[in-house]
Amino acid sequence: MTVSFSVARKATVATPLVAFGLTTETLATLPAGLVGRETALHSLGFEAKVGQVQVMANDKKLVAAVGLGSADDLTTDTLRSSAAALARAATKHKTVACDLANVSGLPLAAATRAVVEGMGLAAYRFGYKSKKSDAVLAKVVLTGSASAAAKSAVTDAQAVMGAVSLARDLVNEPGGSLTAPKFANKVRRMAKETGLTVKVMDEAAIKRARLGGLLGVNRGSTNPPRFVELTYTPKGRATGTLALVGKGITFDTGGLSIKSGQAMMDMKMDMGGAAAVVGAMSALPALAPKCKVKAYMPMTDNMLGGDATRPGDVLTIRNGKTIEVLNTDAEGRLVLADALSLASEAKPDAIIDLATLTGACMAALGPRIAGLMGHHDGFVAQVEAAAASSGDRVWRLPLPADYRKMYDSSVADMKNIGGPYAGASTAGLILSEFVPEDIPWAHLDIAGPAFTDAAEEDRTKGGTGFGVRLLLDLIASFEKPAT
């Protein structure tokens, strides 16, 4: 169930739980709804720390104090975390009213988006359990303002929340049910519902398009591949064209270079890059940015059938370059090579790809931060700015030119692996081979933050939807990079 949001000047009498945001500075001057509860809050140890929630009875109703931390340190990230904590504390109530955005002192639109995302995404649920929980938060009323600006902010924020939820749904769907054809059909339906232009290539069309990397990875599967393109065209003159590329490996066994059982358990998430792209694209008609956006998503699983690609096989990519496959578990770069080649042919103003690409990146940056690489400092700076504003954290990693020799091949233009060291950077270098230097390009390795084993802040166990908010912020503020 998706949480619905609305605005009102104040909560109605019938609302079962009313929450108030408090900074450490406002503890001494409580809002009217909490007046008289000073002693109770103190005795319960409430200090207005970020994410601290205290629910209390007050005149036959329930009220909640929600900690926002110090006003000097309050950001959209901390506000989102506090809103998520409120949602978790309020799961037994179907309707909650809260004043967090207005009391935060942050710009209304950004604060509203943070509250909607925090509460809506913390309440997100996915699963196939036969018995559904009755404890479901269904409606949130944001109090403090009922202005047109507040209503508009809620509408935009819900579009973002819906986009992240869609990406999570796709990642959480089991690999046996979200095959490449079914994934493509879901995207096709979404495009029809939202007004995006969609093109789906079947296996025959993929062969005609000479997408050798995608075909090579698909050889071990009984499910045919798909290649999906989406286009958002703004009304009026576009301010630029941005291309999004997402890795869509619907399940990754590693192929003949098979993963261990433990490493394979969560591999339904290996299409997290494509899921993030689909999620972001789904929100564009509602958010109406001025930038034209084209998306490219190669889709297949990586299996071990009788004719699976063998170590030592050589694949020819769309742009004519050849790759010697020495590890079939390094398949993401093979399908992305085709997608980046196609995206480059359209000559966009910039390209960004997202992929759950390397364990090396996760080893370097952990489960919460994506690796950012690219060959255009100006465009990479735009991505960094979008990461900072969206809360999707990134850290820039190098693409050392002298590491090129690590993946030299004696029989092809390159190998698909670079050795035991610098795995994230060598994978990024391989991808750079398929984007002309005159097209600004950035690569996000989201292997760590795309999936989580535990619920924390606005994330729930499973797919996180990482990258959706970053892409939406990047698109909204995109400027043609100087070449």
C-alpha positions as CSV (number, residue, x, y, z in Angstrom):
1,M,0.0,0.0,0.0
2,T,1.3,3.5,-0.9
3,V,1.0,6.2,1.7
4,S,-1.1,9.2,0.7
5,F,-0.1,12.7,1.7
6,S,-2.2,15.9,2.0
7,V,-1.8,19.3,3.7
8,A,-3.9,21.2,6.2
9,R,-3.4,24.1,8.6
10,K,-4.0,21.8,11.6
11,A,-5.0,18.3,12.5
12,T,-8.6,17.4,12.9
13,V,-10.0,16.2,16.2
14,A,-10.5,12.7,14.8
15,T,-6.8,12.2,13.9
16,P,-5.5,9.4,16.3
17,L,-1.9,10.6,16.4
18,V,-0.5,14.1,16.0
19,A,3.2,14.6,15.8
20,F,5.3,17.8,16.4
21,G,8.9,18.3,15.3
22,L,11.2,19.7,17.9
23,T,14.8,21.0,17.7
24,T,17.0,21.0,20.8
25,E,16.5,24.8,20.9
26,T,12.7,24.5,21.0
27,L,12.5,22.1,23.9
28,A,12.0,25.0,26.2
29,T,9.1,26.5,24.2
30,L,6.9,23.6,23.2
31,P,4.1,23.9,20.5
32,A,0.5,24.2,21.8
33,G,-0.1,20.5,21.2
34,L,2.6,19.5,23.6
35,V,2.2,22.2,26.3
36,G,2.0,20.6,29.7
37,R,4.1,17.7,28.6
38,E,7.5,19.2,29.5
39,T,7.9,17.1,32.6
40,A,6.8,13.9,30.9
41,L,9.3,14.5,28.0
42,H,12.1,15.1,30.5
43,S,11.3,12.1,32.6
44,L,11.2,9.9,29.5
45,G,14.6,11.1,28.4
46,F,13.5,13.0,25.3
47,E,16.3,15.3,24.1
48,A,15.1,16.1,20.6
49,K,18.0,14.1,19.0
50,V,17.6,13.3,15.3
51,G,15.2,10.4,14.9
52,Q,14.1,10.3,18.5
53,V,10.3,9.8,18.8
54,Q,8.3,9.9,22.0
55,V,4.6,9.0,21.8
56,M,2.4,10.1,24.7
57,A,-1.3,10.3,25.7
58,N,-2.7,13.8,25.9
59,D,-6.4,14.5,26.6
60,K,-7.6,11.1,25.3
61,K,-5.4,11.5,22.2
62,L,-1.9,10.5,21.3
63,V,0.7,13.1,20.6
64,A,4.3,12.5,19.5
65,A,7.4,14.6,19.9
66,V,9.9,14.1,17.0
67,G,13.5,15.1,17.5
68,L,15.1,17.1,14.7
69,G,18.5,17.7,16.4
70,S,20.0,21.1,16.6
71,A,18.6,23.8,14.3
72,D,22.1,24.8,13.3
73,D,22.8,21.2,12.0
74,L,19.3,20.5,10.5
75,T,19.4,19.4,6.8
76,T,17.1,17.7,4.5
77,D,18.9,14.4,5.3
78,T,18.4,14.7,9.0
79,L,14.8,15.8,8.4
80,R,14.2,12.7,6.2
81,S,15.7,10.5,8.9
82,S,13.4,12.0,11.6
83,A,10.4,11.6,9.4
84,A,11.3,8.0,8.8
85,A,11.6,7.4,12.5
86,L,8.1,8.8,13.0
87,A,6.7,6.5,10.3
88,R,8.2,3.5,12.1
89,A,6.8,4.6,15.4
90,A,3.4,5.2,13.9
91,T,2.9,1.9,12.1
92,K,-0.1,0.9,14.3
93,H,-2.0,4.0,13.2
94,K,-3.5,4.3,9.7
95,T,-3.6,8.1,9.9
96,V,-1.0,10.5,11.3
97,A,-0.8,14.3,11.3
98,C,2.6,15.9,11.7
99,D,4.2,19.3,11.5
100,L,7.9,18.7,10.6
101,A,8.4,20.5,7.3
102,N,7.2,23.9,8.4
103,V,9.0,23.9,11.8
104,S,12.3,22.8,10.3
105,G,13.1,26.3,9.0
106,L,14.3,24.7,5.7
107,P,12.9,25.8,2.3
108,L,9.3,24.5,2.1
109,A,9.7,22.4,-1.1
110,A,12.9,20.7,0.0
111,A,11.5,20.1,3.5
112,T,8.2,18.7,2.3
113,R,10.0,16.4,-0.1
114,A,12.2,15.2,2.8
115,V,9.2,14.5,5.0
116,V,7.2,12.7,2.3
117,E,10.2,10.6,1.3
118,G,11.2,9.7,4.8
119,M,7.7,8.7,6.0
120,G,6.5,7.1,2.7
121,L,9.7,5.1,2.1
122,A,10.0,3.9,5.7
123,A,6.5,2.6,5.4
124,Y,7.2,0.8,2.1
125,R,6.5,-2.9,2.1
126,F,7.0,-5.7,-0.4
127,G,6.5,-9.4,-0.1
128,Y,4.5,-12.5,-0.8
129,K,3.4,-13.4,2.8
130,S,0.0,-15.1,2.9
131,K,-1.1,-13.0,5.9
132,K,-0.9,-9.3,5.5
133,S,-0.2,-7.1,8.5
134,D,-3.0,-4.8,9.8
135,A,-0.4,-2.3,11.1
136,V,-0.1,-0.2,8.0
137,L,0.3,3.6,7.8
138,A,-2.0,4.7,5.0
139,K,-2.5,8.5,5.3
140,V,-0.3,11.4,6.5
141,V,-1.5,14.9,6.9
142,L,1.2,17.6,6.8
143,T,0.1,20.4,9.0
144,G,1.2,24.0,9.4
145,S,0.3,25.2,5.9
146,A,-2.4,24.6,3.4
147,S,-1.0,27.0,0.8
148,A,-0.8,26.3,-2.9
149,A,3.0,26.0,-2.6
150,A,2.6,23.4,0.1
151,K,0.2,21.4,-2.0
152,S,2.5,21.6,-5.1
153,A,5.4,20.5,-3.0
154,V,3.5,17.4,-1.8
155,T,2.5,16.5,-5.3
156,D,6.1,16.7,-6.5
157,A,7.4,14.8,-3.5
158,Q,4.9,12.0,-4.0
159,A,6.1,11.6,-7.6
160,V,9.6,11.2,-6.3
161,M,8.5,8.7,-3.6
162,G,6.5,6.7,-6.2
163,A,9.6,6.6,-8.4
164,V,11.8,5.2,-5.6
165,S,9.1,2.7,-4.6
166,L,8.8,1.5,-8.2
167,A,12.6,0.9,-8.3
168,R,12.4,-1.0,-5.1
169,D,9.5,-3.1,-6.3
170,L,11.6,-4.1,-9.4
171,V,14.7,-4.9,-7.4
172,N,12.7,-6.9,-4.8
173,E,10.9,-9.0,-7.4
174,P,12.4,-12.5,-7.6
175,G,14.6,-13.3,-10.6
176,G,12.5,-16.2,-11.5
177,S,9.4,-14.0,-12.0
178,L,11.2,-10.8,-13.3
179,T,12.8,-12.3,-16.4
180,A,14.0,-9.9,-19.1
181,P,10.8,-10.2,-21.2
182,K,8.6,-9.6,-18.1
183,F,10.8,-6.7,-17.0
184,A,10.5,-5.1,-20.4
185,N,6.7,-5.6,-20.4
186,K,6.5,-3.8,-17.0
187,V,8.5,-0.9,-18.4
188,R,6.3,-0.8,-21.5
189,R,3.1,-0.6,-19.3
190,M,4.7,2.2,-17.2
191,A,5.6,4.2,-20.3
192,K,2.1,3.9,-21.6
193,E,0.6,5.0,-18.3
194,T,2.9,8.0,-17.9
195,G,3.2,9.1,-21.5
196,L,6.8,8.2,-22.2
197,T,8.0,7.0,-25.6
198,V,9.2,3.3,-25.4
199,K,11.0,1.0,-27.7
200,V,11.6,-2.7,-26.9
201,M,14.0,-4.8,-28.9
202,D,13.4,-8.5,-28.9
203,E,16.2,-11.1,-29.5
204,A,15.9,-10.8,-33.3
205,A,16.2,-7.0,-33.2
206,I,19.1,-7.2,-30.7
207,K,20.9,-9.4,-33.2
208,R,20.3,-7.0,-36.0
209,A,21.6,-4.2,-33.8
210,R,24.8,-6.2,-33.3
211,L,24.7,-6.0,-29.5
212,G,27.3,-8.7,-29.0
213,G,27.8,-8.2,-25.3
214,L,24.2,-8.6,-24.4
215,L,23.9,-11.7,-26.7
216,G,27.0,-13.2,-25.2
217,V,25.8,-12.9,-21.6
218,N,22.4,-14.3,-22.6
219,R,23.8,-17.4,-24.2
220,G,23.4,-19.5,-21.1
221,S,19.8,-18.6,-20.5
222,T,16.5,-20.1,-21.6
223,N,14.9,-16.6,-21.3
224,P,15.5,-14.3,-24.3
225,P,17.1,-10.9,-23.8
226,R,15.5,-7.5,-24.2
227,F,16.8,-4.0,-24.8
228,V,14.6,-1.2,-23.8
229,E,14.8,2.5,-24.7
230,L,12.7,5.2,-23.0
231,T,12.4,8.8,-24.0
232,Y,11.0,11.8,-22.2
233,T,10.5,14.9,-24.3
234,P,9.7,18.2,-22.5
235,K,7.1,20.6,-23.8
236,G,8.8,23.5,-25.5
237,R,12.4,23.8,-26.2
238,A,14.7,21.4,-24.4
239,T,17.6,22.8,-22.4
240,G,19.7,19.8,-23.3
241,T,19.7,16.0,-23.7
242,L,20.9,13.6,-21.0
243,A,21.2,9.9,-21.6
244,L,20.7,7.4,-18.7
245,V,22.1,3.8,-19.0
246,G,21.1,1.1,-16.5
247,K,22.4,-2.4,-16.0
248,G,19.5,-4.9,-16.2
249,I,20.9,-8.3,-15.2
250,T,17.7,-9.8,-13.7
251,F,19.6,-12.6,-12.0
252,D,23.3,-13.2,-11.8
253,T,24.6,-16.7,-11.2
254,G,28.0,-15.7,-12.4
255,G,27.6,-17.9,-15.5
256,L,30.3,-20.6,-15.9
257,S,32.4,-18.6,-13.4
258,I,29.7,-19.5,-10.9
259,K,29.2,-17.6,-7.7
260,S,29.1,-19.3,-4.3
261,G,25.7,-20.1,-2.9
262,Q,26.1,-17.2,-0.3
263,A,27.1,-14.7,-3.0
264,M,24.2,-15.7,-5.2
265,M,21.4,-15.2,-2.6
266,D,20.7,-11.6,-3.3
267,M,21.5,-11.5,-7.0
268,K,17.9,-10.6,-8.0
269,M,19.2,-7.1,-7.2
270,D,21.7,-7.1,-10.1
271,M,19.3,-5.0,-12.2
272,G,19.4,-2.2,-9.6
273,G,20.8,0.2,-12.2
274,A,18.1,-0.4,-14.7
275,A,15.5,-0.2,-11.9
276,A,16.8,3.2,-10.8
277,V,16.6,4.5,-14.4
278,V,13.1,3.2,-14.8
279,G,12.0,4.7,-11.5
280,A,13.5,8.1,-12.4
281,M,12.0,8.1,-15.9
282,S,8.5,7.2,-14.5
283,A,8.5,10.5,-12.5
284,L,9.5,12.9,-15.3
285,P,6.1,13.5,-16.9
286,A,4.8,14.6,-13.5
287,L,7.8,16.7,-12.6
288,A,8.2,18.2,-16.1
289,P,11.9,19.1,-16.2
290,K,13.1,21.1,-19.3
291,C,15.8,18.6,-20.1
292,K,15.2,15.8,-22.7
293,V,16.1,12.4,-21.3
294,K,16.8,9.1,-23.1
295,A,17.2,5.8,-21.3
296,Y,18.9,2.6,-22.4
297,M,18.5,-0.7,-20.6
298,P,20.0,-4.0,-21.6
299,M,18.1,-6.9,-19.9
300,T,19.0,-10.5,-19.4
301,D,19.9,-13.0,-16.7
302,N,23.4,-14.6,-16.5
303,M,22.9,-18.3,-16.4
304,L,24.8,-21.6,-16.9
305,G,23.1,-23.2,-19.9
306,G,24.7,-25.7,-22.2
307,D,25.8,-23.0,-24.6
308,A,26.8,-20.4,-22.0
309,T,29.7,-18.1,-22.9
310,R,33.0,-19.8,-22.0
311,P,36.1,-18.2,-20.5
312,G,38.3,-17.4,-23.5
313,D,35.4,-16.5,-25.8
314,V,35.6,-13.2,-27.7
315,L,32.6,-10.9,-28.0
316,T,32.2,-8.1,-30.5
317,I,30.4,-5.0,-29.1
318,R,28.1,-2.7,-31.0
319,N,30.9,-0.2,-31.7
320,G,33.1,-2.9,-33.2
321,K,35.5,-3.3,-30.3
322,T,36.2,-6.9,-29.1
323,I,36.4,-8.2,-25.6
324,E,38.0,-11.5,-24.4
325,V,35.8,-12.9,-21.7
326,L,38.0,-14.4,-19.0
327,N,35.5,-14.2,-16.1
328,T,31.8,-14.7,-17.0
329,D,30.8,-13.1,-13.7
330,A,32.1,-9.8,-15.0
331,E,29.1,-9.6,-17.3
332,G,27.7,-6.2,-16.4
333,R,30.4,-4.3,-18.3
334,L,29.6,-6.5,-21.4
335,V,25.9,-5.5,-21.6
336,L,26.7,-1.9,-20.6
337,A,29.3,-1.7,-23.4
338,D,26.5,-2.2,-26.0
339,A,24.2,0.2,-24.2
340,L,26.9,2.9,-23.9
341,S,27.7,2.5,-27.6
342,L,24.1,3.0,-28.6
343,A,23.6,5.9,-26.3
344,S,26.7,7.6,-27.7
345,E,25.5,7.2,-31.3
346,A,22.6,9.5,-30.4
347,K,25.1,12.2,-29.4
348,P,23.5,13.4,-26.2
349,D,25.0,16.3,-24.2
350,A,26.1,13.8,-21.5
351,I,25.7,10.2,-20.4
352,I,25.4,8.7,-16.9
353,D,25.3,4.9,-16.3
354,L,24.3,3.1,-13.1
355,A,25.3,-0.4,-12.3
356,T,25.7,-2.9,-9.5
357,L,29.0,-3.5,-11.0
358,T,31.8,-4.6,-8.7
359,G,32.3,-6.0,-5.2
360,A,35.5,-4.1,-5.2
361,C,33.6,-0.8,-5.0
362,M,31.6,-2.1,-2.1
363,A,34.8,-3.2,-0.4
364,A,36.2,0.3,-0.8
365,L,33.2,2.4,0.1
366,G,30.9,0.1,2.1
367,P,27.1,-0.4,1.8
368,R,26.0,3.2,1.8
369,I,28.1,5.1,-0.8
370,A,28.3,4.6,-4.5
371,G,31.6,5.0,-6.5
372,L,31.6,7.8,-9.0
373,M,33.9,7.9,-12.0
374,G,34.0,9.9,-15.2
375,H,36.1,11.6,-17.8
376,H,34.6,15.1,-17.6
377,D,35.1,17.1,-14.4
378,G,32.3,19.5,-15.1
379,F,29.7,16.8,-15.6
380,V,31.0,14.8,-12.7
381,A,30.6,17.9,-10.5
382,Q,27.0,18.1,-11.5
383,V,26.5,14.5,-10.4
384,E,28.2,15.3,-7.1
385,A,25.9,18.2,-6.5
386,A,22.8,16.1,-7.3
387,A,24.1,13.5,-4.8
388,A,24.5,16.1,-2.1
389,S,21.0,17.5,-2.6
390,S,19.3,14.1,-2.9
391,G,20.9,12.2,-0.1
392,D,22.2,9.5,-2.5
393,R,25.8,9.6,-1.4
394,V,28.7,9.1,-3.8
395,W,32.5,9.3,-3.6
396,R,34.7,9.9,-6.6
397,L,37.2,7.2,-7.6
398,P,40.0,7.5,-10.2
399,L,40.3,6.3,-13.7
400,P,44.1,6.1,-14.1
401,A,45.1,5.9,-17.7
402,D,48.2,3.8,-16.9
403,Y,45.9,1.1,-15.5
404,R,44.7,0.4,-19.1
405,K,47.4,-2.3,-19.4
406,M,45.8,-4.3,-16.6
407,Y,43.1,-5.5,-19.1
408,D,45.2,-5.7,-22.2
409,S,44.4,-8.9,-24.3
410,S,46.7,-10.7,-26.7
411,V,43.7,-11.9,-28.8
412,A,41.1,-9.0,-28.6
413,D,41.0,-5.3,-28.0
414,M,40.7,-5.9,-24.2
415,K,39.9,-8.4,-21.5
416,N,36.7,-8.1,-19.4
417,I,38.7,-8.2,-16.2
418,G,41.7,-6.3,-14.9
419,G,43.3,-8.5,-12.3
420,P,43.1,-8.6,-8.5
421,Y,43.5,-4.9,-7.7
422,A,41.5,-1.7,-8.4
423,G,38.5,-3.7,-9.7
424,A,36.1,-0.7,-9.6
425,S,38.5,1.6,-11.5
426,T,39.4,-1.0,-14.1
427,A,35.7,-1.8,-14.7
428,G,35.1,2.0,-15.1
429,L,38.0,2.2,-17.6
430,I,36.5,-0.7,-19.6
431,L,33.2,1.2,-19.8
432,S,35.0,4.4,-20.9
433,E,36.2,2.5,-24.0
434,F,32.6,2.7,-25.3
435,V,32.0,6.4,-24.8
436,P,33.7,8.9,-27.1
437,E,35.9,11.4,-25.2
438,D,33.9,14.3,-26.6
439,I,30.7,13.2,-24.8
440,P,30.8,14.0,-21.1
441,W,30.2,10.7,-19.2
442,A,29.9,9.6,-15.6
443,H,29.6,6.1,-14.1
444,L,28.0,5.2,-10.8
445,D,28.9,1.8,-9.3
446,I,26.0,1.2,-6.9
447,A,26.9,-2.3,-5.8
448,G,26.8,-1.3,-2.2
449,P,23.8,1.0,-1.7
450,A,21.4,-0.6,-4.1
451,F,20.4,-3.3,-1.6
452,T,20.4,-3.5,2.2
453,D,20.0,-6.4,4.7
454,A,18.4,-4.3,7.4
455,A,15.9,-1.5,7.7
456,E,17.4,1.8,8.6
457,E,16.2,5.4,8.3
458,D,14.1,5.6,5.1
459,R,15.4,2.3,3.8
460,T,13.6,-1.0,4.2
461,K,15.2,-4.5,3.9
462,G,15.9,-5.3,0.2
463,G,16.0,-2.9,-2.7
464,T,16.7,0.7,-1.7
465,G,15.9,2.5,-4.9
466,F,19.3,4.2,-4.7
467,G,20.0,6.5,-7.6
468,V,16.4,7.5,-8.4
469,R,16.5,10.7,-6.4
470,L,20.0,11.5,-7.6
471,L,19.0,11.2,-11.2
472,L,15.9,13.3,-10.7
473,D,17.9,16.1,-9.1
474,L,20.5,15.8,-11.8
475,I,17.9,16.1,-14.5
476,A,16.1,19.0,-12.9
477,S,19.4,21.0,-12.7
478,F,21.2,19.7,-15.7
479,E,23.3,22.1,-17.8
480,K,25.1,21.2,-20.9
481,P,28.7,20.6,-19.9
482,A,31.3,22.8,-21.6
483,T,33.4,20.6,-23.9
